[in-house]
Amino acid sequence: MQQVHSVQVGDMKKEIDLRNVPKARKQLTILVVGCGLGGLAAAYALGQAGHSIIILESSPSIGEVGAGIQVCPNLSRILIRWGLEDMLKSAAERDKPAWFTFHRYDSGEVIGMSRLEGKLDRDHGAPWYVVHRADLYDMLLSIASPYMNLRTNSKVVSLNFEDPFRPFVTLQTGEIISADLIIGADGINSVVRDHVTGQTEIPLSVPTGDLAYRVVLPTHTFKDDPQLKPLVEEPRIRCWIGPGRHIVGYCIRNRREYNMVLIKPGDSHSYSWTAEGDLREMRDGFNGWDPCLRKLLSRADSVLESALLICRPLKTWIHVGGRVVLLGDSCHPMLPYRAQGSAMAIEDAAVLGNLFSRLSNTAQIPELLKVYENLRHARVSATQAASTRNRRVYHLPDGIEQQQRDTAMRSAMQEELLQYGMAKDVQHPFTSSCGNPNAWSDKNKNAEQFDYDPDVAVDEWWALNATGAFLGQHKCEIAGQL
Ligand SMILES: Cc1cc2nc3c(=O)[nH]c(=O)nc-3n(C[C@H](O)[C@H](O)[C@H](O)COP(=O)(O)OP(=O)(O)OC[C@H]3O[C@@H](n4cnc5c(N)ncnc54)[C@H](O)[C@@H]3O)c2cc1C
């Protein structure tokens, strides 16, 4: 896996080893609020950059609840750079999906296929994994732990900015903790965000009208059932799409478990990652769907349920004082229909880590935060929009638009199958897969989503823009590597 890239500074060009992260000349004490995937990634990236990290987590213990997560190439690239390749392989090598397939909701007929292993990973220079969320969490914890002081049972209830250079948080217990920089990685219902935006009166998170159920089934009996056997024998990401709802399924834990996310309309449930859902309500929501799915759902004995919320667009992620900033779901939650929420949080963390590895005095903090926001805002806004676009594509009611969608998806599928010598009967005229409703077959969309590299983004920005007060310091640092 490529770990170096070229940086051009004036006439000088050099391959820089991305794993050899420079340490900041000025060490900060940084408070990270929230120990989710985003908070852990921030702890690692900023700790590795030489800063001292305290993580405050409201829950009494840390970890992720059961369910799978897709680690697309833009995320696996970062994790591999952070030294996690062996762990990813050991947790999920046998689950690596060969294809992303779309199925008609009632019959299960395949209407779209995109090749992942051997194509998408090759095109974008990093693999596509599907892992258990708890495993991903443990991987990040293993690399972040040396750098962080973790405090559980530490719910932040307010922030205070009286001392502009040393903001502090107040915990539910009344304890006060100050820092040079505070990072809100406290998820969709962020307390830190309320202080950044000053909009404590108006709820910023809004329901999307979609409800997500998450089910994990043991697979040891699948091989005895001809209908379920292919699910473990041919690892794919399967996505059944139907009117107003869809289901995504794939193997995790080296095919020992089958993970499903089921989306249907629903609104009256509070947002929580750990809330138990109603099994009957979930099954009733998918009456008339593919019999294979019905069989899977009949085997579930528990389900997690969460209402999907998004957040009104924020003008800024940075408190006016320049010492508090947001990251991940606290500032840009998105529908999970492009499998990018955690990837965006971890990219945020990687950008912050890279930028703050260049810090030489505290006066630079507000400027570096502004650079972070500038580098990240457009990227995550585009990803949010892509995720929302998929909602419309997936949830079309049966009718003319749905038929047009299916025809276009089949077209792109034929192109993909031809490349693999698997097209038997070419019934549809070929179209360019660019603009195809199957976003995974759209080369342009894939390049936009999966080629992004946070370290390249920062290094390029730096090479082009670090001027004035920064330049004396940082041009020397970059030049030092040349
Ligand atoms: C059904 C579903 C499927 C998904 N699938 C994918 C996928 O395949 N790929 C992908 O990349 N993303 C996926 N996502 C998105 C992803 O899960 C989220 O974007 C990601 O978990 C956000 O991480 P975070 O660290 O920003 O927030 P969170 O994970 O919400 O973490 C926030 C943390 O802050 C803590 N906290 C909250 N308030 C306080 C407080 N006041 N004081 C102290 N601590 C506090 C919380 O306890 C929590 O530990 C999916 C999401 C859903 C709903």
The ligand as an SDF file (V2000), in Angstrom:
LIG
                    3D

 53 58  0  0  0  0  0  0  0  0999 V2000
  -27.7600    2.3640   10.3420 C   0  0  0  0  0  0  0  0  0  0  0  0
  -26.4470    3.0610   10.1430 C   0  0  0  0  0  0  0  0  0  0  0  0
  -25.4710    2.4740    9.3480 C   0  0  0  0  0  0  0  0  0  0  0  0
  -24.2520    3.1340    9.1240 C   0  0  0  0  0  0  0  0  0  0  0  0
  -23.3260    2.5620    8.3200 N   0  0  0  0  0  0  0  0  0  0  0  0
  -22.1410    3.2020    8.0850 C   0  0  0  0  0  0  0  0  0  0  0  0
  -21.1480    2.6260    7.2390 C   0  0  0  0  0  0  0  0  0  0  0  0
  -21.3440    1.5330    6.6690 O   0  0  0  0  0  0  0  0  0  0  0  0
  -19.9690    3.3020    7.0400 N   0  0  0  0  0  0  0  0  0  0  0  0
  -19.7280    4.5150    7.6420 C   0  0  0  0  0  0  0  0  0  0  0  0
  -18.6360    5.0990    7.4300 O   0  0  0  0  0  0  0  0  0  0  0  0
  -20.6620    5.0890    8.4620 N   0  0  0  0  0  0  0  0  0  0  0  0
  -21.8490    4.4660    8.7000 C   0  0  0  0  0  0  0  0  0  0  0  0
  -22.7820    5.0350    9.5240 N   0  0  0  0  0  0  0  0  0  0  0  0
  -22.5080    6.3510   10.1650 C   0  0  0  0  0  0  0  0  0  0  0  0
  -21.6490    6.2580   11.4070 C   0  0  0  0  0  0  0  0  0  0  0  0
  -22.0930    5.2700   12.2770 O   0  0  0  0  0  0  0  0  0  0  0  0
  -21.6140    7.6060   12.1530 C   0  0  0  0  0  0  0  0  0  0  0  0
  -21.4380    8.6360   11.2270 O   0  0  0  0  0  0  0  0  0  0  0  0
  -20.4430    7.6100   13.1300 C   0  0  0  0  0  0  0  0  0  0  0  0
  -20.6160    6.6180   14.1060 O   0  0  0  0  0  0  0  0  0  0  0  0
  -20.3050    8.9740   13.8100 C   0  0  0  0  0  0  0  0  0  0  0  0
  -19.2380    8.9390   14.7130 O   0  0  0  0  0  0  0  0  0  0  0  0
  -19.0300   10.1040   15.7790 P   0  0  0  0  0  0  0  0  0  0  0  0
  -17.8430    9.6910   16.5720 O   0  0  0  0  0  0  0  0  0  0  0  0
  -19.0310   11.4250   15.1030 O   0  0  0  0  0  0  0  0  0  0  0  0
  -20.3560   10.0960   16.6960 O   0  0  0  0  0  0  0  0  0  0  0  0
  -20.9320    8.9350   17.6680 P   0  0  0  0  0  0  0  0  0  0  0  0
  -20.5720    7.5880   17.1820 O   0  0  0  0  0  0  0  0  0  0  0  0
  -22.3720    9.2410   17.8560 O   0  0  0  0  0  0  0  0  0  0  0  0
  -20.1410    9.1620   19.0300 O   0  0  0  0  0  0  0  0  0  0  0  0
  -20.4410   10.2120   19.9190 C   0  0  0  0  0  0  0  0  0  0  0  0
  -19.9200    9.8430   21.3180 C   0  0  0  0  0  0  0  0  0  0  0  0
  -20.0640   10.9810   22.1650 O   0  0  0  0  0  0  0  0  0  0  0  0
  -20.6180   10.5720   23.4100 C   0  0  0  0  0  0  0  0  0  0  0  0
  -21.3120   11.7490   23.9710 N   0  0  0  0  0  0  0  0  0  0  0  0
  -22.4670   12.3040   23.5140 C   0  0  0  0  0  0  0  0  0  0  0  0
  -22.7850   13.3920   24.2370 N   0  0  0  0  0  0  0  0  0  0  0  0
  -21.8030   13.5230   25.1800 C   0  0  0  0  0  0  0  0  0  0  0  0
  -21.5790   14.4660   26.2200 C   0  0  0  0  0  0  0  0  0  0  0  0
  -22.4160   15.4800   26.4540 N   0  0  0  0  0  0  0  0  0  0  0  0
  -20.4800   14.3140   27.0030 N   0  0  0  0  0  0  0  0  0  0  0  0
  -19.6040   13.2930   26.7800 C   0  0  0  0  0  0  0  0  0  0  0  0
  -19.7850   12.3580   25.7960 N   0  0  0  0  0  0  0  0  0  0  0  0
  -20.8630   12.4880   25.0140 C   0  0  0  0  0  0  0  0  0  0  0  0
  -21.5340    9.4260   23.0340 C   0  0  0  0  0  0  0  0  0  0  0  0
  -21.8170    8.5930   24.1430 O   0  0  0  0  0  0  0  0  0  0  0  0
  -20.7020    8.7180   21.9710 C   0  0  0  0  0  0  0  0  0  0  0  0
  -19.8100    7.7860   22.5220 O   0  0  0  0  0  0  0  0  0  0  0  0
  -24.0000    4.3990    9.7500 C   0  0  0  0  0  0  0  0  0  0  0  0
  -24.9810    4.9750   10.5570 C   0  0  0  0  0  0  0  0  0  0  0  0
  -26.1870    4.3210   10.7510 C   0  0  0  0  0  0  0  0  0  0  0  0
  -27.2400    4.9840   11.5920 C   0  0  0  0  0  0  0  0  0  0  0  0
  1  2  1  0
  2  3  1  0
  2 52  2  0
  3  4  2  0
  4  5  1  0
  4 50  1  0
  5  6  2  0
  6  7  1  0
  6 13  1  0
  7  8  2  0
  7  9  1  0
  9 10  1  0
 10 11  2  0
 10 12  1  0
 12 13  2  0
 13 14  1  0
 14 15  1  0
 14 50  1  0
 15 16  1  0
 16 17  1  0
 16 18  1  0
 18 19  1  0
 18 20  1  0
 20 21  1  0
 20 22  1  0
 22 23  1  0
 23 24  1  0
 24 25  2  0
 24 26  1  0
 24 27  1  0
 27 28  1  0
 28 29  2  0
 28 30  1  0
 28 31  1  0
 31 32  1  0
 32 33  1  0
 33 34  1  0
 33 48  1  0
 34 35  1  0
 35 36  1  0
 35 46  1  0
 36 37  1  0
 36 45  1  0
 37 38  2  0
 38 39  1  0
 39 40  1  0
 39 45  2  0
 40 41  1  0
 40 42  2  0
 42 43  1  0
 43 44  2  0
 44 45  1  0
 46 47  1  0
 46 48  1  0
 48 49  1  0
 50 51  2  0
 51 52  1  0
 52 53  1  0
M  END
$$$$
